[in-house]
Amino acid sequence: MPSAVVALVISWICGVDGLRALWILTADWLWGSVSCREGCSRRCNLGLNRYEWRSTFISQKTYHDPMNLTRTAYGTWSGGRFMHYGEQLSEEHYMKLIREAFDKGVRTFVTADVYGVGRADALLGEALSGVNRADYCLVGIVGHDFYEGLRNGSRGYPRFSDPALRGPEGYLPYLRMATEKSLERCRVSKFDLLMLHNPDSIGYTSDAVWDALVNLKTSGLTDRLGIAPGPANGFTLDMIECFERFGDRMDWAMIILNPFEPWPGQHVLAAAAKNNVDILARVVDYGGLFHDDVKPGHLFRDGDHRTHRPGGWIEHGVERLEKIRPIAEKHGLSMLQLACQWTLANTAVKSVVPTLIQEHGEGARTIESKLDDLVALPAENRLSAEDVETIRAIGNNEGCMLLKGASHRHEGQDPRPDEWPMRPELLDLAVRWGLHTSW
């Protein structure tokens, strides 16, 4: 009787939805913590769990349990429709692959509003329509203004923080608008993580930008915040400074990191860990080489992004691949799984999002087989510390390219979207973190 009276009082104060939410939270506490192989506090497709059980009591509109990123993720740049890697899947095939990824156990999906000027969002939303929102983690990425900005050829759309488009007073209205439109296309009401896409120097350093992002979080449009630097490699000192200044507001950062590109990404990991920023690693497949069907003499389609890599990268990469293949075979791993486990063995790296590519020509694997490789990633990391360092030495790429972001090369120049002059504060930071000052 007393419990019934309490329930009636809570229902009168909070309404039925409030009572349901309280009931679910209580049930969660009684049930205890469960984890799946992806570490997402759910058993996903491994059997009935508390989240499936409670879904009969509460709708996703009234209660959303924020799901953090899982060890493996699927990016909407896979499949060649919006980023030019390999064959371009039809829209039907593209959506089928996303749904297949979910059905096979992938629980984190990453999309960016600029891909296909919103079309990637829409196809992801359609592919996952009907899936319980509490059963997957959704990462949104905004920052390129394709609403008011004009595309500059291969350089793409300008950053929203371009002074030619708006000043600091316009950052919040833009970010709110872009986030809400992306959510609408994805057919959801909230992101689990919202990231700033390819920040310029303003995005890394502006209090107004980060105040605006925090506003979106407190408004309920996202549960977490982060940055996704790019599109090229670099931004090392800029990221470390951003972690130190805004790490209390930031949860995740996405960087390029794989066995054959440990540099320069590895240099931000200690700072990320110190500031409690988790790392989502992209390009884990190293341009498709770790899928094991790109060989010397491979012909890329016109416009394939990989044609911008330096000459001989495939030959040199395959040579290194064969040197580390015995390590994969020793542990019963495919080459992609080896790349994923090596990347996850690095400090602060909690999730990997390789690009799934449908190559063309004889000997090409199906993109579905590459998805199978990813979802079969063993839960335990089989690599020893010695394995990790052996692979790092074989894949060492330090100094192989000019890096983007702050650099002495741009002294006296006005900042551009992805490169700007070095600042003394960044050089001091480099010294503190034991890094060289010749960026």
SEMAR-792356 format. One record per residue (C-alpha): residue number from 0; residue in three letters; chain; x, y, z. Coordinates in pm, 1 decimal. Layout:
REM residues N
ATOM seq type mol       xx       yy       zz
ATOM NUM  Ala   A        X        Y        Z
...
REM end
This chain:
REM residues 439
ATOM seq type mol       xx       yy       zz
ATOM   0  Met   A      0.0      0.0      0.0
ATOM   1  Pro   A    268.7    262.4     86.2
ATOM   2  Ser   A    447.0    196.8   -245.2
ATOM   3  Ala   A    121.7    245.4   -434.4
ATOM   4  Val   A     65.3    580.3   -260.5
ATOM   5  Val   A    420.9    691.6   -346.4
ATOM   6  Ala   A    366.6    594.3   -709.4
ATOM   7  Leu   A     43.8    793.6   -724.4
ATOM   8  Val   A    212.3   1102.4   -575.0
ATOM   9  Ile   A    504.5   1080.3   -819.8
ATOM  10  Ser   A    261.9   1031.3  -1107.2
ATOM  11  Trp   A     65.2   1341.7  -1000.6
ATOM  12  Ile   A    385.3   1551.3   -970.9
ATOM  13  Cys   A    577.0   1423.1  -1272.0
ATOM  14  Gly   A    303.8   1290.9  -1494.2
ATOM  15  Val   A    288.0    939.6  -1634.3
ATOM  16  Asp   A    607.5    983.3  -1836.5
ATOM  17  Gly   A    795.6   1096.6  -1527.9
ATOM  18  Leu   A    673.7    791.6  -1337.6
ATOM  19  Arg   A    782.8    566.6  -1623.6
ATOM  20  Ala   A   1127.2    725.5  -1631.3
ATOM  21  Leu   A   1165.2    680.0  -1255.2
ATOM  22  Trp   A   1050.8    319.2  -1285.1
ATOM  23  Ile   A   1306.0    249.1  -1559.3
ATOM  24  Leu   A   1590.4    410.0  -1366.1
ATOM  25  Thr   A   1497.4    201.5  -1061.7
ATOM  26  Ala   A   1480.4   -112.8  -1274.9
ATOM  27  Asp   A   1822.4    -34.7  -1421.8
ATOM  28  Trp   A   1965.8     -2.4  -1072.0
ATOM  29  Leu   A   1811.5   -331.9   -963.2
ATOM  30  Trp   A   1918.1   -509.7  -1281.0
ATOM  31  Gly   A   2277.9   -393.1  -1251.2
ATOM  32  Ser   A   2527.2   -328.2  -1525.9
ATOM  33  Val   A   2552.1   -548.0  -1834.0
ATOM  34  Ser   A   2800.6   -511.7  -2114.1
ATOM  35  Cys   A   2830.3   -641.4  -2466.7
ATOM  36  Arg   A   3148.3   -718.1  -2657.6
ATOM  37  Glu   A   3140.8   -358.8  -2783.9
ATOM  38  Gly   A   3151.6   -218.8  -2429.4
ATOM  39  Cys   A   2834.3    -18.0  -2483.3
ATOM  40  Ser   A   2653.6   -125.8  -2163.4
ATOM  41  Arg   A   2410.1   -325.2  -2373.3
ATOM  42  Arg   A   2406.9   -679.9  -2494.7
ATOM  43  Cys   A   2312.5   -549.7  -2838.5
ATOM  44  Asn   A   2218.8   -852.3  -3047.9
ATOM  45  Leu   A   2346.9  -1103.0  -2794.4
ATOM  46  Gly   A   2013.0  -1155.7  -2622.1
ATOM  47  Leu   A   1738.2   -987.3  -2422.6
ATOM  48  Asn   A   1871.7   -717.8  -2191.6
ATOM  49  Arg   A   1739.5   -450.3  -1960.4
ATOM  50  Tyr   A   1713.5   -200.0  -2245.4
ATOM  51  Glu   A   1495.9   -428.8  -2456.4
ATOM  52  Trp   A   1293.3   -522.7  -2148.4
ATOM  53  Arg   A   1228.7   -165.0  -2046.5
ATOM  54  Ser   A   1134.7    -48.2  -2397.7
ATOM  55  Thr   A    782.1   -177.9  -2338.7
ATOM  56  Phe   A    743.5     71.2  -2054.5
ATOM  57  Ile   A    871.3    388.7  -2208.6
ATOM  58  Ser   A    887.0    560.4  -2545.9
ATOM  59  Gln   A   1203.6    709.1  -2693.3
ATOM  60  Lys   A   1036.4   1050.9  -2696.4
ATOM  61  Thr   A   1014.0   1059.6  -2318.3
ATOM  62  Tyr   A   1337.1    889.4  -2218.0
ATOM  63  His   A   1667.8    854.4  -2401.9
ATOM  64  Asp   A   1954.6    671.7  -2237.1
ATOM  65  Pro   A   2271.0    826.4  -2388.4
ATOM  66  Met   A   2485.0    558.7  -2548.3
ATOM  67  Asn   A   2857.1    617.4  -2575.0
ATOM  68  Leu   A   3063.1    519.5  -2875.8
ATOM  69  Thr   A   3145.8    151.5  -2910.7
ATOM  70  Arg   A   3480.5      2.6  -3015.2
ATOM  71  Thr   A   3379.9    -19.7  -3379.5
ATOM  72  Ala   A   3188.1    237.9  -3579.4
ATOM  73  Tyr   A   3041.4    277.6  -3927.4
ATOM  74  Gly   A   3095.6    602.8  -4119.2
ATOM  75  Thr   A   2861.3    733.5  -4387.0
ATOM  76  Trp   A   3165.3    805.3  -4605.2
ATOM  77  Ser   A   3188.7    428.2  -4662.8
ATOM  78  Gly   A   3040.9    295.9  -4983.8
ATOM  79  Gly   A   3177.0    563.8  -5216.8
ATOM  80  Arg   A   2862.7    774.6  -5251.1
ATOM  81  Phe   A   2979.8   1087.4  -5072.2
ATOM  82  Met   A   3354.9   1042.2  -5042.3
ATOM  83  His   A   3517.6    908.0  -5356.9
ATOM  84  Tyr   A   3670.6    576.8  -5257.4
ATOM  85  Gly   A   3622.4    287.3  -5498.3
ATOM  86  Glu   A   3289.2    211.0  -5658.8
ATOM  87  Gln   A   2984.7    422.0  -5577.1
ATOM  88  Leu   A   2709.9    210.1  -5426.6
ATOM  89  Ser   A   2352.5    272.6  -5535.4
ATOM  90  Glu   A   2134.2    436.1  -5271.9
ATOM  91  Glu   A   1954.3    106.8  -5216.1
ATOM  92  His   A   2280.8    -83.8  -5169.5
ATOM  93  Tyr   A   2418.5    194.4  -4949.2
ATOM  94  Met   A   2119.8    181.1  -4711.6
ATOM  95  Lys   A   2113.8   -197.5  -4714.6
ATOM  96  Leu   A   2476.0   -204.0  -4602.1
ATOM  97  Ile   A   2404.5     34.4  -4313.2
ATOM  98  Arg   A   2113.1   -176.9  -4195.1
ATOM  99  Glu   A   2320.9   -491.5  -4236.1
ATOM 100  Ala   A   2589.9   -331.0  -4020.9
ATOM 101  Phe   A   2335.3   -275.2  -3743.7
ATOM 102  Asp   A   2187.7   -623.7  -3779.1
ATOM 103  Lys   A   2536.4   -775.4  -3748.5
ATOM 104  Gly   A   2619.2   -584.6  -3431.1
ATOM 105  Val   A   2763.6   -243.2  -3522.4
ATOM 106  Arg   A   2622.7      3.5  -3273.0
ATOM 107  Thr   A   2789.9    336.5  -3357.2
ATOM 108  Phe   A   2714.0    533.4  -3674.0
ATOM 109  Val   A   2895.6    850.8  -3777.4
ATOM 110  Thr   A   2760.1   1104.3  -4025.9
ATOM 111  Ala   A   2851.7   1455.9  -4138.0
ATOM 112  Asp   A   2594.1   1704.6  -4261.6
ATOM 113  Val   A   2813.1   1823.1  -4551.2
ATOM 114  Tyr   A   2829.6   1478.1  -4713.4
ATOM 115  Gly   A   2602.9   1505.1  -5014.3
ATOM 116  Val   A   2480.5   1835.4  -4864.7
ATOM 117  Gly   A   2261.7   1642.8  -4624.0
ATOM 118  Arg   A   2191.3   1333.9  -4831.0
ATOM 119  Ala   A   2415.7   1107.4  -4619.9
ATOM 120  Asp   A   2218.3   1208.9  -4310.2
ATOM 121  Ala   A   1891.5   1131.0  -4487.3
ATOM 122  Leu   A   1999.8    788.2  -4612.6
ATOM 123  Leu   A   2131.5    694.5  -4269.2
ATOM 124  Gly   A   1803.4    804.0  -4113.2
ATOM 125  Glu   A   1604.6    600.4  -4362.2
ATOM 126  Ala   A   1828.5    294.7  -4321.8
ATOM 127  Leu   A   1786.6    296.7  -3943.5
ATOM 128  Ser   A   1419.3    389.4  -3940.9
ATOM 129  Gly   A   1229.3    150.4  -3719.7
ATOM 130  Val   A   1536.2     74.3  -3507.1
ATOM 131  Asn   A   1494.2    160.9  -3139.3
ATOM 132  Arg   A   1688.2    484.2  -3088.9
ATOM 133  Ala   A   1826.6    357.8  -2758.1
ATOM 134  Asp   A   1997.8     70.0  -2937.5
ATOM 135  Tyr   A   2258.5    266.1  -3132.0
ATOM 136  Cys   A   2497.1    556.7  -3082.6
ATOM 137  Leu   A   2468.0    839.3  -3335.3
ATOM 138  Val   A   2756.6   1076.9  -3401.7
ATOM 139  Gly   A   2680.7   1395.4  -3595.7
ATOM 140  Ile   A   2942.6   1628.4  -3742.4
ATOM 141  Val   A   2872.7   1990.2  -3842.9
ATOM 142  Gly   A   3086.1   2288.8  -3935.6
ATOM 143  His   A   3098.8   2334.4  -4313.2
ATOM 144  Asp   A   2842.8   2596.9  -4413.8
ATOM 145  Phe   A   2670.6   2471.2  -4728.7
ATOM 146  Tyr   A   2360.5   2674.3  -4646.2
ATOM 147  Glu   A   2505.4   3020.7  -4707.4
ATOM 148  Gly   A   2862.1   2946.0  -4815.6
ATOM 149  Leu   A   2970.8   2883.9  -5173.5
ATOM 150  Arg   A   3165.0   2570.5  -5262.7
ATOM 151  Asn   A   3526.2   2639.8  -5357.1
ATOM 152  Gly   A   3594.9   2350.1  -5592.8
ATOM 153  Ser   A   3788.8   2064.2  -5436.8
ATOM 154  Arg   A   3838.1   2273.1  -5121.4
ATOM 155  Gly   A   3470.5   2226.1  -5043.3
ATOM 156  Tyr   A   3239.8   2453.5  -4849.1
ATOM 157  Pro   A   3372.9   2720.5  -4610.3
ATOM 158  Arg   A   3378.5   2675.0  -4235.5
ATOM 159  Phe   A   3085.7   2837.8  -4058.0
ATOM 160  Ser   A   3335.9   3053.8  -3865.8
ATOM 161  Asp   A   3470.7   3216.9  -4181.7
ATOM 162  Pro   A   3468.2   3593.5  -4102.6
ATOM 163  Ala   A   3327.5   3654.5  -4448.8
ATOM 164  Leu   A   3011.8   3467.6  -4344.1
ATOM 165  Arg   A   2956.1   3575.3  -3982.8
ATOM 166  Gly   A   3115.0   3698.3  -3662.9
ATOM 167  Pro   A   3112.2   3537.9  -3317.0
ATOM 168  Glu   A   2755.3   3654.7  -3252.0
ATOM 169  Gly   A   2642.7   3430.5  -3537.5
ATOM 170  Tyr   A   2812.6   3109.2  -3423.8
ATOM 171  Leu   A   2535.4   2983.4  -3195.6
ATOM 172  Pro   A   2246.7   3053.1  -3436.3
ATOM 173  Tyr   A   2433.4   2877.1  -3716.9
ATOM 174  Leu   A   2538.1   2573.6  -3511.9
ATOM 175  Arg   A   2188.8   2534.8  -3370.0
ATOM 176  Met   A   2030.7   2555.3  -3714.7
ATOM 177  Ala   A   2279.8   2312.0  -3870.8
ATOM 178  Thr   A   2245.6   2063.8  -3583.3
ATOM 179  Glu   A   1866.3   2071.3  -3584.5
ATOM 180  Lys   A   1850.8   2020.9  -3961.1
ATOM 181  Ser   A   2096.5   1730.7  -3942.9
ATOM 182  Leu   A   1892.1   1569.6  -3665.6
ATOM 183  Glu   A   1576.4   1612.1  -3869.0
ATOM 184  Arg   A   1733.5   1439.2  -4167.4
ATOM 185  Cys   A   1856.1   1158.3  -3940.7
ATOM 186  Arg   A   1499.7   1126.7  -3801.8
ATOM 187  Val   A   1607.7   1163.6  -3439.5
ATOM 188  Ser   A   1586.9   1432.0  -3172.0
ATOM 189  Lys   A   1938.2   1413.3  -3025.5
ATOM 190  Phe   A   2293.7   1310.6  -3110.7
ATOM 191  Asp   A   2491.0   1101.0  -2867.6
ATOM 192  Leu   A   2797.8   1295.8  -2981.6
ATOM 193  Leu   A   2822.2   1614.8  -3187.5
ATOM 194  Met   A   3160.3   1701.0  -3337.5
ATOM 195  Leu   A   3299.3   2015.9  -3497.3
ATOM 196  His   A   3398.9   1931.9  -3854.2
ATOM 197  Asn   A   3744.0   2030.7  -3981.9
ATOM 198  Pro   A   3782.6   2333.9  -3752.9
ATOM 199  Asp   A   3977.1   2636.0  -3873.1
ATOM 200  Ser   A   4201.7   2827.2  -3633.4
ATOM 201  Ile   A   3892.9   2997.2  -3489.6
ATOM 202  Gly   A   3725.0   2664.1  -3416.9
ATOM 203  Tyr   A   4024.9   2546.7  -3216.0
ATOM 204  Thr   A   4064.5   2862.7  -3009.8
ATOM 205  Ser   A   3738.6   3058.0  -2985.3
ATOM 206  Asp   A   3548.9   3071.7  -2657.0
ATOM 207  Ala   A   3245.3   3180.7  -2857.3
ATOM 208  Val   A   3253.9   2858.4  -3061.3
ATOM 209  Trp   A   3281.5   2637.3  -2754.3
ATOM 210  Asp   A   3022.9   2835.8  -2561.2
ATOM 211  Ala   A   2788.5   2778.1  -2853.8
ATOM 212  Leu   A   2859.0   2405.2  -2856.8
ATOM 213  Val   A   2796.0   2379.8  -2482.1
ATOM 214  Asn   A   2468.1   2564.7  -2538.1
ATOM 215  Leu   A   2362.2   2292.0  -2782.2
ATOM 216  Lys   A   2443.7   2029.0  -2522.3
ATOM 217  Thr   A   2253.6   2200.7  -2241.9
ATOM 218  Ser   A   1963.3   2249.5  -2484.4
ATOM 219  Gly   A   1939.7   1873.2  -2525.4
ATOM 220  Leu   A   2055.7   1844.7  -2887.1
ATOM 221  Thr   A   2355.0   1626.4  -2796.3
ATOM 222  Asp   A   2489.2   1436.8  -2497.8
ATOM 223  Arg   A   2857.7   1483.5  -2581.9
ATOM 224  Leu   A   3086.5   1718.7  -2774.6
ATOM 225  Gly   A   3403.9   1677.1  -2975.2
ATOM 226  Ile   A   3621.0   1780.3  -3268.7
ATOM 227  Ala   A   3691.5   1606.9  -3598.5
ATOM 228  Pro   A   4003.6   1768.4  -3750.4
ATOM 229  Gly   A   4084.7   1740.3  -4117.8
ATOM 230  Pro   A   4040.2   1674.6  -4394.6
ATOM 231  Ala   A   4416.7   1617.5  -4428.3
ATOM 232  Asn   A   4658.8   1512.7  -4154.8
ATOM 233  Gly   A   4816.9   1745.6  -3900.5
ATOM 234  Phe   A   4678.3   2000.7  -3648.1
ATOM 235  Thr   A   4884.6   1836.5  -3372.5
ATOM 236  Leu   A   4968.7   2140.3  -3159.5
ATOM 237  Asp   A   4628.5   2295.6  -3232.8
ATOM 238  Met   A   4453.8   1986.7  -3094.8
ATOM 239  Ile   A   4667.3   1967.9  -2783.7
ATOM 240  Glu   A   4597.9   2333.7  -2707.7
ATOM 241  Cys   A   4227.0   2273.7  -2769.7
ATOM 242  Phe   A   4229.8   1979.1  -2527.0
ATOM 243  Glu   A   4396.4   2193.4  -2261.4
ATOM 244  Arg   A   4163.1   2489.9  -2305.9
ATOM 245  Phe   A   3833.7   2315.9  -2367.6
ATOM 246  Gly   A   3887.9   1960.5  -2242.5
ATOM 247  Asp   A   3634.4   2017.3  -1967.1
ATOM 248  Arg   A   3370.7   2064.5  -2239.2
ATOM 249  Met   A   3498.2   1800.6  -2481.4
ATOM 250  Asp   A   3444.3   1424.5  -2475.0
ATOM 251  Trp   A   3585.5   1294.9  -2805.0
ATOM 252  Ala   A   3824.3   1381.1  -3086.1
ATOM 253  Met   A   3855.2   1203.7  -3420.0
ATOM 254  Ile   A   4202.9   1166.8  -3569.1
ATOM 255  Ile   A   4384.6    977.0  -3843.5
ATOM 256  Leu   A   4568.4    681.5  -3689.4
ATOM 257  Asn   A   4666.7    340.8  -3823.3
ATOM 258  Pro   A   4971.6    109.8  -3822.9
ATOM 259  Phe   A   5123.9    282.5  -4125.5
ATOM 260  Glu   A   5031.7    637.3  -4017.2
ATOM 261  Pro   A   5118.4    657.3  -3648.6
ATOM 262  Trp   A   5260.6   1006.5  -3706.7
ATOM 263  Pro   A   5153.1   1268.7  -3618.9
ATOM 264  Gly   A   4837.2   1139.9  -3449.5
ATOM 265  Gln   A   5027.9    953.8  -3179.3
ATOM 266  His   A   5158.4   1285.7  -3046.5
ATOM 267  Val   A   4813.4   1403.7  -2929.4
ATOM 268  Leu   A   4722.3   1088.4  -2738.7
ATOM 269  Ala   A   4889.6   1167.2  -2405.4
ATOM 270  Ala   A   4729.0   1511.9  -2397.5
ATOM 271  Ala   A   4392.6   1358.7  -2482.3
ATOM 272  Ala   A   4423.0   1109.3  -2198.4
ATOM 273  Lys   A   4532.3   1377.1  -1949.8
ATOM 274  Asn   A   4228.1   1587.6  -2038.1
ATOM 275  Asn   A   3985.3   1292.3  -2043.2
ATOM 276  Val   A   3921.6   1316.8  -2416.7
ATOM 277  Asp   A   3856.5    982.8  -2586.5
ATOM 278  Ile   A   3984.9    919.2  -2938.5
ATOM 279  Leu   A   3789.1    792.7  -3239.8
ATOM 280  Ala   A   4040.3    682.9  -3505.6
ATOM 281  Arg   A   3962.8    706.5  -3876.3
ATOM 282  Val   A   4151.2    585.6  -4188.3
ATOM 283  Val   A   4232.4    273.0  -3986.1
ATOM 284  Asp   A   4237.3     79.1  -4315.0
ATOM 285  Tyr   A   4514.9    303.1  -4459.2
ATOM 286  Gly   A   4340.4    386.7  -4782.9
ATOM 287  Gly   A   4201.7     34.9  -4815.9
ATOM 288  Leu   A   4536.0   -148.2  -4800.0
ATOM 289  Phe   A   4438.7   -332.7  -4482.3
ATOM 290  His   A   4133.7   -474.8  -4661.8
ATOM 291  Asp   A   4395.9   -676.5  -4851.3
ATOM 292  Asp   A   4260.1   -627.9  -5203.2
ATOM 293  Val   A   4456.6   -320.8  -5314.7
ATOM 294  Lys   A   4776.0   -448.6  -5474.9
ATOM 295  Pro   A   5058.3   -298.5  -5684.6
ATOM 296  Gly   A   4921.3   -191.6  -6022.0
ATOM 297  His   A   4574.9   -122.3  -5881.5
ATOM 298  Leu   A   4384.5    120.0  -6104.4
ATOM 299  Phe   A   4173.5    380.6  -5929.4
ATOM 300  Arg   A   3871.8    543.3  -6086.7
ATOM 301  Asp   A   3901.3    907.4  -6189.2
ATOM 302  Gly   A   3841.5   1126.4  -5885.5
ATOM 303  Asp   A   3926.4    859.3  -5627.0
ATOM 304  His   A   4072.0   1042.7  -5326.0
ATOM 305  Arg   A   4359.2    797.5  -5302.1
ATOM 306  Thr   A   4507.4    923.9  -5627.8
ATOM 307  His   A   4629.4   1221.8  -5422.6
ATOM 308  Arg   A   4858.0    999.2  -5216.3
ATOM 309  Pro   A   5227.2   1006.9  -5315.0
ATOM 310  Gly   A   5347.9    776.6  -5589.9
ATOM 311  Gly   A   5454.3    431.3  -5475.5
ATOM 312  Trp   A   5240.9    433.6  -5162.1
ATOM 313  Ile   A   5074.5    104.2  -5257.2
ATOM 314  Glu   A   5399.9    -76.1  -5333.7
ATOM 315  His   A   5566.1     51.9  -5017.4
ATOM 316  Gly   A   5253.7    -21.3  -4814.9
ATOM 317  Val   A   5218.4   -379.6  -4942.3
ATOM 318  Glu   A   5584.1   -440.1  -4861.2
ATOM 319  Arg   A   5523.8   -335.4  -4501.2
ATOM 320  Leu   A   5197.4   -530.0  -4494.5
ATOM 321  Glu   A   5384.4   -851.7  -4563.4
ATOM 322  Lys   A   5627.1   -776.8  -4281.3
ATOM 323  Ile   A   5347.7   -759.7  -4024.6
ATOM 324  Arg   A   5127.6  -1034.9  -4172.4
ATOM 325  Pro   A   5294.2  -1303.8  -3954.9
ATOM 326  Ile   A   5176.6  -1113.3  -3645.5
ATOM 327  Ala   A   4818.2  -1120.7  -3774.1
ATOM 328  Glu   A   4842.6  -1491.1  -3855.2
ATOM 329  Lys   A   4991.4  -1568.9  -3513.5
ATOM 330  His   A   4687.3  -1416.3  -3345.5
ATOM 331  Gly   A   4423.9  -1539.8  -3591.8
ATOM 332  Leu   A   4342.5  -1190.7  -3717.8
ATOM 333  Ser   A   4265.0  -1057.0  -4062.1
ATOM 334  Met   A   4476.7   -762.5  -4171.6
ATOM 335  Leu   A   4191.1   -518.9  -4102.3
ATOM 336  Gln   A   4141.8   -667.4  -3758.2
ATOM 337  Leu   A   4514.5   -633.0  -3695.1
ATOM 338  Ala   A   4495.1   -264.5  -3791.6
ATOM 339  Cys   A   4195.1   -213.1  -3562.1
ATOM 340  Gln   A   4355.7   -389.7  -3266.8
ATOM 341  Trp   A   4684.4   -203.7  -3310.9
ATOM 342  Thr   A   4501.0    128.3  -3320.5
ATOM 343  Leu   A   4288.2     43.8  -3016.4
ATOM 344  Ala   A   4603.5    -51.5  -2825.0
ATOM 345  Asn   A   4714.8    312.7  -2828.9
ATOM 346  Thr   A   4655.2    540.7  -2530.2
ATOM 347  Ala   A   4310.0    707.2  -2525.3
ATOM 348  Val   A   4184.6    533.3  -2842.2
ATOM 349  Lys   A   3841.1    391.1  -2765.2
ATOM 350  Ser   A   3680.4    350.6  -3109.0
ATOM 351  Val   A   3781.6    281.7  -3469.4
ATOM 352  Val   A   3594.8    368.6  -3788.3
ATOM 353  Pro   A   3763.3    218.1  -4094.8
ATOM 354  Thr   A   3642.4    310.7  -4442.1
ATOM 355  Leu   A   3458.9     24.6  -4611.3
ATOM 356  Ile   A   3536.8     35.4  -4983.8
ATOM 357  Gln   A   3401.3   -157.0  -5279.8
ATOM 358  Glu   A   3703.1   -178.1  -5508.9
ATOM 359  His   A   3658.1   -261.4  -5875.7
ATOM 360  Gly   A   3837.0   -511.3  -6092.5
ATOM 361  Glu   A   3938.3   -874.0  -6068.6
ATOM 362  Gly   A   4017.2   -990.9  -5718.0
ATOM 363  Ala   A   3814.7   -720.7  -5545.3
ATOM 364  Arg   A   3642.1   -833.5  -5227.6
ATOM 365  Thr   A   3278.2   -750.5  -5170.3
ATOM 366  Ile   A   3216.4   -459.7  -4936.4
ATOM 367  Glu   A   2995.6   -692.4  -4732.4
ATOM 368  Ser   A   3294.4   -918.0  -4662.4
ATOM 369  Lys   A   3483.4   -616.2  -4529.0
ATOM 370  Leu   A   3193.3   -535.5  -4299.0
ATOM 371  Asp   A   3204.2   -896.7  -4177.9
ATOM 372  Asp   A   3572.8   -848.7  -4099.3
ATOM 373  Leu   A   3492.9   -546.0  -3886.8
ATOM 374  Val   A   3204.1   -697.0  -3691.1
ATOM 375  Ala   A   3411.6  -1010.3  -3620.2
ATOM 376  Leu   A   3681.9   -805.4  -3444.0
ATOM 377  Pro   A   3768.4  -1006.5  -3129.7
ATOM 378  Ala   A   3659.2   -847.1  -2804.1
ATOM 379  Glu   A   3997.6   -897.4  -2640.4
ATOM 380  Asn   A   4305.6   -725.6  -2780.0
ATOM 381  Arg   A   4538.4  -1009.4  -2878.2
ATOM 382  Leu   A   4844.9   -796.6  -2946.3
ATOM 383  Ser   A   5125.5   -788.1  -2692.8
ATOM 384  Ala   A   5305.4   -465.6  -2611.0
ATOM 385  Glu   A   5597.0   -601.0  -2815.1
ATOM 386  Asp   A   5368.4   -662.1  -3114.9
ATOM 387  Val   A   5237.8   -305.4  -3094.2
ATOM 388  Glu   A   5584.8   -150.9  -3089.6
ATOM 389  Thr   A   5714.8   -382.7  -3363.2
ATOM 390  Ile   A   5430.0   -272.1  -3589.3
ATOM 391  Arg   A   5484.2     92.3  -3495.1
ATOM 392  Ala   A   5850.8     67.8  -3598.2
ATOM 393  Ile   A   5768.0    -98.8  -3930.8
ATOM 394  Gly   A   5496.5    156.7  -4003.8
ATOM 395  Asn   A   5692.8    462.5  -3889.3
ATOM 396  Asn   A   5598.8    747.9  -4125.6
ATOM 397  Glu   A   5745.3   1046.5  -3942.8
ATOM 398  Gly   A   5816.7   1338.9  -4171.7
ATOM 399  Cys   A   5649.1   1180.9  -4474.7
ATOM 400  Met   A   5426.0   1481.5  -4548.5
ATOM 401  Leu   A   5369.5   1850.0  -4484.5
ATOM 402  Leu   A   5118.7   1878.3  -4203.9
ATOM 403  Lys   A   4813.3   2102.2  -4188.8
ATOM 404  Gly   A   4737.4   2346.7  -3910.0
ATOM 405  Ala   A   4978.3   2586.3  -3741.3
ATOM 406  Ser   A   5317.6   2593.5  -3912.0
ATOM 407  His   A   5625.8   2810.5  -3954.0
ATOM 408  Arg   A   5566.8   2775.8  -4328.8
ATOM 409  His   A   5279.4   3021.4  -4308.0
ATOM 410  Glu   A   5459.9   3298.9  -4125.2
ATOM 411  Gly   A   5326.5   3639.0  -4231.1
ATOM 412  Gln   A   5025.3   3490.1  -4411.3
ATOM 413  Asp   A   4660.0   3537.2  -4328.4
ATOM 414  Pro   A   4502.5   3222.9  -4180.8
ATOM 415  Arg   A   4346.7   2988.3  -4434.6
ATOM 416  Pro   A   4082.8   2722.1  -4360.2
ATOM 417  Asp   A   4331.9   2444.9  -4285.6
ATOM 418  Glu   A   4666.9   2619.4  -4237.6
ATOM 419  Trp   A   4779.0   2922.9  -4042.7
ATOM 420  Pro   A   5090.5   3084.1  -3889.0
ATOM 421  Met   A   5258.3   2932.7  -3585.4
ATOM 422  Arg   A   5200.3   3110.9  -3252.2
ATOM 423  Pro   A   5454.6   3135.4  -2967.4
ATOM 424  Glu   A   5207.4   2973.6  -2727.6
ATOM 425  Leu   A   5203.1   2661.4  -2943.4
ATOM 426  Leu   A   5581.0   2638.8  -2942.8
ATOM 427  Asp   A   5580.7   2660.5  -2562.4
ATOM 428  Leu   A   5321.6   2384.0  -2560.9
ATOM 429  Ala   A   5539.2   2167.8  -2788.5
ATOM 430  Val   A   5828.9   2199.3  -2545.2
ATOM 431  Arg   A   5608.3   2107.1  -2249.5
ATOM 432  Trp   A   5492.3   1790.9  -2427.1
ATOM 433  Gly   A   5841.3   1690.6  -2538.7
ATOM 434  Leu   A   5772.9   1759.4  -2905.9
ATOM 435  His   A   6002.4   1931.7  -3151.9
ATOM 436  Thr   A   5939.7   2297.4  -3247.4
ATOM 437  Ser   A   5999.8   2273.9  -3621.7
ATOM 438  Trp   A   5637.3   2227.7  -3724.6
REM end
